């Protein structure tokens, strides 16, 4: 397996709308995508473009969302995960498992329309890591 670029940093928020205004006002963010629902993952999502990566704002879709649980512990929100690109998600999962990492679930389609999977925070010093298959042609 080969580590790819940092695709995004996931930030949980109780309000995407308020977070967008914060990124605009305090950081001068100009390229901000339209928020959209991702009900299969229980979240609403919005991407804020930075010159070298993106910030993924994630808000709970409803009370069953995994983000709802995160926000109960962190009511103001905060960094939820980091996402790295990998050339092949299935190869990455096999590599992680072969080396003793705990992969959470099976690969599924993420907010960028490509396969993703999460690796347990205990394997990365308390940080939740998302692996995302690079869009074809971006290897």
FITORLUM-371565 format. One line per 4 residues: number of its first residue (from 1); their letters; for each residue x, y, z of C-alpha. Coordinates in steps of 0.2 Angstrom, whole numbers. Layout:
<rs>
NUM) A) X:Y:Z; ...
</rs>
This chain:
<rs>
1) XXXX) 0:0:0; 6:18:-4; 0:33:6; -8:46:-5
5) XXXX) -11:64:-3; -21:71:11; -38:73:3; -48:82:17
9) XXXX) -50:85:36; -67:81:42; -74:93:54; -90:89:64
13) XXXX) -102:104:66; -119:107:74; -122:119:60; -115:119:42
17) XXXX) -122:136:39; -114:144:54; -97:135:50; -97:141:32
21) XXXX) -99:159:38; -85:156:50; -73:150:37; -78:165:26
25) XXXX) -76:178:39; -61:172:49; -51:163:35; -57:172:19
29) XXXX) -63:155:11; -70:158:-6; -73:141:-14; -86:133:-4
33) XXXX) -97:119:-11; -116:118:-9; -121:107:6; -129:91:2
37) XXXX) -137:76:11; -128:59:12; -142:49:21; -133:33:19
41) XXXX) -120:39:30; -131:49:41; -123:66:37; -125:83:28
45) XXXX) -109:87:20; -101:103:13; -83:105:6; -73:121:9
49) XXXX) -58:122:-3; -41:126:3; -26:128:-9; -19:111:-5
53) XXXX) -34:101:2; -52:102:8; -61:104:24; -76:93:25
57) XXXX) -90:100:36; -101:86:42; -117:89:52; -129:75:58
61) XXXX) -143:71:46; -153:65:61; -151:58:79; -145:41:73
65) XXXX) -130:49:64; -113:44:70; -109:63:70; -123:65:83
69) XXXX) -114:55:95; -98:64:92; -107:81:95; -114:75:111
73) XXXX) -96:73:118; -90:89:108; -106:101:107; -96:114:98
77) XXXX) -90:102:85; -72:99:80; -60:88:70; -68:72:67
81) XXXX) -56:63:55; -42:65:42; -44:57:25; -29:50:14
85) XXXX) -30:44:-4; -25:27:-8; -23:19:-26; -34:4:-22
89) XXXX) -46:3:-7; -47:-16:-6; -28:-17:-7; -27:-4:7
93) XXXX) -40:-14:18; -30:-30:16; -14:-21:20; -22:-13:36
97) XXXX) -29:-30:42; -13:-40:38; -4:-27:49; -16:-28:64
101) XXXX) -27:-13:61; -45:-12:64; -55:-8:49; -72:-1:53
105) XXXX) -85:-10:41; -83:-13:23; -79:-1:9; -93:10:4
109) XXXX) -96:25:-7; -91:42:1; -95:60:-2; -83:61:-16
113) XXXX) -92:47:-25; -77:35:-23; -75:20:-11; -70:24:7
117) XXXX) -67:15:23; -62:21:41; -48:14:52; -51:14:71
121) XXXX) -43:28:81; -33:16:92; -22:12:77; -17:30:74
125) XXXX) -15:37:91; -33:42:94; -36:49:77; -50:42:66
129) XXXX) -42:39:48; -53:38:32; -45:30:17; -52:35:1
133) XXXX) -49:27:-16; -41:40:-27; -52:45:-42; -47:36:-57
137) XXX) -32:44:-66; -26:53:-50; -14:39:-44
</rs>
